[in-house]
Amino acid sequence: MSCKLSNRMFNLAFAIPSIVILSPLFLAISTLISIGSGGSPIFKQKRIGFERKLFLVHKFRTMYVDAEKEYETLKKKSVSSGPLFMLPGDPRVPRLEDF
């Protein structure tokens, strides 16, 4: 058996049971995001990966819907320099009080 195939089998043997076990938690998180700020609980974004290849990231949304549209106006207030954006008290992030 090749090394690639054994790695694939290991990945599947670990990933499938993990998804089954964690699915109630994923469902609860999705429900809370949808109730708290509306819209889809999953955020999709294009990123640049290895050898500058584009790939699509799917993750739970941690900001309000369409928060990326406000990035340009908030970029000037960033407390870090370079490509890293850091803004304490970012207004695009829902607070626990919002739920």
C-alpha distance (Angstrom), angle and dihedral (degrees) to the residues before:
residue distance angle dihedral
M1 . . .
S2 3.78 . .
C3 3.77 122.5 .
K4 3.83 91.8 -117.9
L5 3.79 92.0 55.5
S6 3.80 93.9 47.8
N7 3.83 90.3 49.5
R8 3.80 89.8 50.3
M9 3.81 91.4 49.9
F10 3.81 91.3 48.8
N11 3.81 91.3 49.1
L12 3.80 92.1 50.4
A13 3.80 93.2 44.2
F14 3.79 89.4 55.0
A15 3.83 100.7 35.6
I16 3.80 100.9 49.0
P17 3.84 96.9 53.6
S18 3.82 89.9 42.1
I19 3.80 91.8 54.8
V20 3.81 91.6 47.6
I21 3.81 92.5 49.2
L22 3.81 94.7 44.4
S23 3.81 97.5 41.6
P24 3.86 94.7 94.9
L25 3.81 88.8 53.8
F26 3.82 91.2 47.7
L27 3.81 89.7 50.2
A28 3.82 91.8 50.2
I29 3.81 92.2 49.0
S30 3.81 91.4 48.0
T31 3.79 91.4 50.1
L32 3.81 93.2 49.2
I33 3.80 92.3 49.4
S34 3.81 92.2 48.8
I35 3.80 93.3 47.8
G36 3.82 94.2 42.3
S37 3.76 101.3 50.7
G38 3.79 108.2 -0.4
G39 3.76 126.6 -126.7
S40 3.77 129.4 72.6
P41 3.81 115.8 -25.5
I42 3.82 90.2 -144.1
F43 3.81 120.2 79.8
K44 3.81 118.0 -156.3
Q45 3.79 122.4 -161.4
K46 3.80 136.1 167.5
R47 3.80 114.3 -123.7
I48 3.78 135.1 -178.7
G49 3.78 114.8 -117.9
F50 3.76 140.7 173.1
E51 3.80 113.3 -17.5
R52 3.83 88.3 7.6
K53 3.81 92.8 -72.7
L54 3.80 115.8 156.9
F55 3.79 118.2 -124.7
L56 3.79 134.6 173.1
V57 3.82 120.4 -115.3
H58 3.81 120.4 -154.8
K59 3.80 117.4 -166.2
F60 3.77 141.3 145.8
R61 3.79 111.0 -76.7
T62 3.83 113.3 -110.8
M63 3.81 97.1 176.9
Y64 3.76 136.4 54.2
V65 3.81 119.2 -80.2
D66 3.84 111.6 -78.6
A67 3.81 93.0 12.4
E68 3.81 90.7 145.0
K69 3.80 89.7 69.3
E70 3.84 89.6 66.9
Y71 3.82 93.9 51.2
E72 3.81 96.3 93.7
T73 3.81 93.4 53.8
L74 3.83 93.2 45.4
K75 3.83 95.3 43.7
K76 3.82 91.1 84.4
K77 3.82 90.5 60.2
S78 3.83 94.9 54.4
V79 3.81 114.3 129.5
S80 3.82 92.7 -149.9
S81 3.77 131.7 63.9
G82 3.78 131.7 -130.5
P83 3.80 123.6 23.5
L84 3.83 93.9 -29.1
F85 3.81 113.1 99.3
M86 3.79 115.9 -156.9
L87 3.79 124.6 167.7
P88 3.81 120.4 168.3
G89 3.81 109.5 -138.5
D90 3.81 92.5 15.7
P91 3.85 105.3 -162.9
R92 3.83 91.3 -144.6
V93 3.83 92.6 67.5
P94 3.82 115.9 86.1
R95 3.80 114.2 -126.5
L96 3.80 123.9 -137.9
E97 3.80 88.1 -110.0
D98 3.82 88.0 63.6
F99 3.81 91.1 67.6
